[in-house]
């Protein structure tokens, strides 16, 4: 276990060091790019933006994706549509140890945080402990930390726990994704969240199943919750 944790941390450290030591070219077009942003300004600006809220519950059921008023407590805002450029950023942050990218992504997330109600706390969608040891960090946690600093709201770490490991969601259909994460999350200390406005952060929303499961756990704890994600993979 200690060996796996050490390898994960070493990989994460190596990814950040390599990014700042080696010459950086934008993977989208080959132009010079800042290591803290990965993409050049032109490629970053070309990523399509999302201008409306999604409903995690509707998404999880393959139904209407925006304008839902039937499921309060399930609203999620995404900064980008998940195209090839967004994919490169997410992949570098998530799998290549590029933790330093999170700080530069805070503005993109802050742009889509709903203005009302005022948020009391920022939370992250958790990784299972085994997955976190393997990777060395939780990319959603890095984004949550950066966003909390950008909007001046405290981050509460560990408020939501993943109580069992789940299969990767990428190749599962919507029904299988909902089953995969059903009962996988719980609120560790409900008294700390009851009556609070909380913002839940993740890197990507796809079918909405993970956000739905987490937001429902927060709702059962008495929190008024909403979500933000860096990208929406339609």
N, C-alpha and C positions, 0 to 999 in steps of 0.2 A: 504493500500500500504506500509506504513512504517512498519507494522507488518510483512508482507511477506518479505520485505527486511531484517529485523532484523533476522527472522528465517533462511533465506538463509545464511547470514553471520555467524550466530551461528553454523549452521550445518557444514559449511566449516571450521571454527575454530576448532570445536570438532573433525573433521576428522583428521586434522593435529596433534592436541594434542594427540589424542589416538594413532596415529601411532608411536609417539616418546616416549610415556609413557609405553605402553604395549609391552611385548616381541614380536619381529618380526620374523616370520617364512615365508620362501618362499612359496607362495600359489601353486607354480608349483610342488615342490618336498618335501617340509617340512624342508629343510635345513635352517640354520641360514641365515638371510638376512638383509641388511641395510635398515632402514625405508626410506631412501632417494631414494632407487632403487626398493623397493618392491620385485623384483625377485632376487634370488641369481645369482652370476656371470655365473654359468653354464646354468641356464634356460634363462638368458638374451642373452647369446651367441648363444643359440640354436634356437632363433627366426630366421626364414628365412629372408635374406636380398633381397632387390630389386636392380638390377643393371642397370636399363634402365628407360628412361622417359616415362610417360604415356601421352596420349592426352585426356584432359577432354572432349572435344567435341565428339571425337570418343567413349569414354566410355559412355557418356550420351546417345548415340544412339545405343549402343550394337555392335559397329563395332570394327575394328582393335584397339588394345590396346597400341601398342608401335611402334616406328619408324615412326610416322606420320610426314610428312612434309607439309601437305595440310592446316594445321590450326595453323599458327604462333600465339603466344600469348596464347596458351592453354596447354602448357607443364606443367606437374606436376611430381615431384619426390616423391616417398615414401621411407621411411627408412626400413620398415618391411612389410612382408606379415602378414596379420591379422590371426594369429593362436590363440590357446587357451591361450598361454602365453602373447601374445600381447594384447589379449582381457582383461586379468586381469589388466594389467597396465592402459589401456585406461579407463576401468570401474572405477578403483580406482580414477584416476585423475578427471574423468567427473562427477561421481555420489556419491563418498564417501568422498568428501571434502579433498582429498589428494593433495592439491595444491603444497606441497613441492616436489612432484615427477617431476614437470616441469623442475627444474634446472638440474636434472640428465639426462633428456632426450635431453638436448640441443646438446650434442655430437652426438647423433644418427641423429638428424635433420641436424646438420652442415655437417655431412659426405656426405649428398646427395645434398647439395646446389651446383648448377652448378658453375664452376669456372669463367665462362665468360657469359655475361658481369658482371662486378662488380656491385653489388646491391647498390642502394642509400638509400632505405628504406625497413623496414620490417613492414608488416601489418598483421592483423588477420582477419579471417572470423568472422563476427560479430554475436552475438546472438541478438534476439529481446529483447527489454527492459524488457518485462514481463518475458521472460525465464531467463534472467540474474538476475532479482530480486528473482525469485524462487530458483535459484541455488546458488546465492551469488557471482558468478564470471563467467567469460568466459574461459573455458579451452584452447581454441585456443589463447586467449590473453596471458595466462600464458606461453604457448609454444613460442609464438612470442617474448615475453619479454626475455625469456631465450635464445632463438636463437640469437636475436639481440645482446645481450651481448657477446655470444660466438664467433660471427663472426665480431664483431666490427662495426656494421651498426646500425644507429639510428632506433628506432621503432617509427612509427607515429600512435598514438592511435586515433580511431574514424574516420579514413579516409574513410572507407566504412561503410555504414549504412544499416541495415535491416529495410526497411520502412514498412513492414507488417509481422505479425507473419505467420508462415507456419506450416503445419502438420508435425509430425515426419516422416522422410524419410524412416525409417527402413523397413516398411511393404508395401511400394509403389513399383510398377513396374517402369522400366526406363522411360516410357512415362509419367506416373503420377508424377514422381519425377521432370521431367523437367517442367511440368505444375505448379507444386507446388511452385517452386522457381522463375518462370518467373516474372520479374519485381519486385522481392522482395528486390533487392539491388540497392543502388545508391552511387555514390562518392560524398561526402559532399562538398569538395572544389577542383574542378578539376584543378584549376590553380596551386595548390601545387604539383600536380602529373604529369602534362603535361611534357613529355620528360624525365621523371625519370624512372630508372630501379627499379621495386618494386617486392618484394618477399611476396607472400601471404601464410599464415600458417593456417593449420587446423589439427585436431587430426586424422581423418580418411577420406579416399576417398573410396567411394563405387561405385556408378554409374557415378560419376563425375558431376552430375547435379549442385550441389552447387558451386563447383569450376568453372564450365563453366559460370554460371550466374555472379559470382563475377569477373572473369577474363574478361568477356565481358564488364562489367561496367567499369572496369579499362581501357580497351582498348579504349572505347568511350571517356574517359577522357584524352586520349593522353599518357597514361603510357605504358611502355613496361613491361609487367607483366609475372611472372611465379609463380608456386605454389610448396609448399612442404607440405607433410603430414607425420605424424608419422607412419601410417600403411595403407595398401591397402587391403580392404576387397573384395576379388575377387568374 
